Amino acid sequence: RIGVIPAALVSAVFPRLPAAEPEELNQLMAKATRVLLVAISPPVLVGVFAIFPLFDLWVGPKLGVVAAAVGVPVVLGFWINAFAYIPFSALQATRNPDKVAKLHLVETPIYMALLWFGVREYGLMGCACVLAIRSAADYVLLSLLSRGRVADAGLTATLSAIMLLGGVATSLFNYREPLWWMSLVVLGAAIT
């Protein structure tokens, strides 16, 4: 469901992209990135924290901990992938779909090799982490292809660090402990 918001945002902005001058295109992409960061980061952070108690209640504490641990990098991968919609659409709108195709052709064998290694060495957790890494790389590379830089790199890096800290906190602390809740409050305050 994370993809619904960026898809809606891109469909609203896309009609302006083909006619935009390079500077206006950069401004539109930067604004779309900021809106997306603000719109989806807080609920995704809550999702990262909520995944452990929800899986614990749903499938029980034994399987819930394992499933939730795998779910955290998947959620973070989908979160960062949501931002790839913006440079992807900009490349499509500026008549450069070939760059997207070439990038994905280069990414695919690397992704497959990393996926094979991740699954072989770390099982489902390796698969989930490789998905998150690939999503981050896709966003960064598409941004570099479309604009020559990552939109609002400082803000994006800061929020990425907060999201990663959320993932680490949920893995280190049990949701029944006060530190888990304190982590949620502190990181939630930092992200808003």
N, C-alpha and C positions, 0 to 999 in steps of 0.2 A: 504493500500500500504506500510505501515511501515514494514510489515513482509517480504517484498521481499528482502531487504538488508541482514537481519540476516540469512534468509534461504539460500541465495547465499553464504554468508560467511561460514556458517556451512557446506554446501555441498562441498565447496572447502577444508575445513580443515578435515572433517569427515574421509576420507580415511587414514589419518595419525594417528588418535586417537587410534584405536585398537592395533596398534603395538607400541605405545609410552610407554616409561617407565614413572613411576609416575611423576618424575621431569619434563620431557619433556611435559607430558600432562598438568601439571600446567602452564608451560611457554606458551604452545599453547593457552590454555584457557585465560590466562591473556592478551596475545597479541590480541586475537580475541575480547576480551572485550574492550580493549583500542581502537582498530580500529573501533569497532561498536559505542563506545561512541563518537568518533571524527566524524564519518561519518553521524550519524543520529541525534545527539543532536541539531546542529544548524538549520537544516531544520524543525525539530519538534518544536523548540522554535518559529520560524517564523510562523509555522502553528498555534500554540497556540495564537499568537498575531493576526494572520490574520483571525481567525475564527469569531471574532466579526464583523469586517467590511463586511466580505463576507456574513454572515447570514443576516446582516442588509440590504445589497443590494438585497439579494436573496428573503427573505421572509418578509422583512419590519422591521422597528425598534421595533415594539411591540413584535412580535413573535421572531425576530432575537436575541434579548438580552437573552431571556429565553432559546432558542435553543443553542446559543453559550455557555452560562453558563454551560449547561449540556455537551456540546461537549468538553470543556476543560479537565475535569477529564477523559473522554473517551480517548482523544488523549494522555494524560499523562499515562494512563493505558496501552495503546498499546505501548508507548515508552518504559516503563520499562519491559513490557512483551517481547519485542524484545531481551532483554539480557538473558531471560530464555532459549532461543534456545541453547545457548552455554553449560550450565551445563546439560540440557536435552540430548543433543547429546552426550556429554561425558559419561553420564550414559548409554546410549544406546550402545555406542561404546565399553565400557569396560564391556559389558555383565551384566549390572545391571538394565535392564528394569523393574524388579520387584520393585525396589526402587521407580521408577517414579509412577508405578501403585499404590503402597501402599500409597505414599504421596498424590496422587490425591483422593484415597478412603478416606483418613483422611480429606483432604481439603473440599471435596464436601459437607458433611452435615454442616460444619461450614460456608461455602460460602452460602449455601442455607438459613441458618438461618439469616445470616447477610443481605442477599439480601431481604429476607422477611421483616426484620425490616427496612432496608433502604427504600424500596419502600413504606411500610406502613406509616412510619413517615415523609419521605422527598420526596416521589414521584420519578420522573425521576432522580433528582439530587442525591438522596440516592442510586439509582441503579448505576449511573455512578461512584460515589465515592467508592462504594463497589467493583465494577469492578477494579478500580485503586488500591485499597488496596489489593485485591486478587492477582492481577498481581505482585505487589511488594513482597508480601509474597511468592508467587510461585517462583519468581527469587531467593530470599534469601534462601529459604528452599532447592531448587534444587542445589544451589551453595554449601550450607553446606553439602548436601548429596554427592556431587561429589568431592569436594575438602576439605571440612572441614572449608571453609571460603569463603567470597565473594571476587571475583577477584577485585583488585584495589579498595578496599573499600573506601579509602579516595577520590579518583577521582570520583567514582560512587556516593558517598554521596554528594560531592560538586556539581556535575552536577545535581543531583536530587533536591538539594536545589535551584539551579538556575531555574530549570524548574518549581518547585512549586512557587517560587517567580514570575515567568512569569504568571502562572495561577492566582495568587492573584492580580498581577498588572492589568491584563486584566479585572478582575472582579471589581476592585476598581475604575479604571479610564475609562472614555469614550474615544474611539479612536479619537474623535474630540478634545480632550484636549492635551496640550503639555506634561503633565506628562505621558500619555500613550506612546507617542513616545519616550520620554526620557527613560522610563523604557525599552522599546525595545532596544534602542541603548546601554544602560548600561549593560543590561543582555546579549545582543548579544555579546558585547565586552568581557564580563566575560566568556562566554562559548567557545569562539574561542581561 
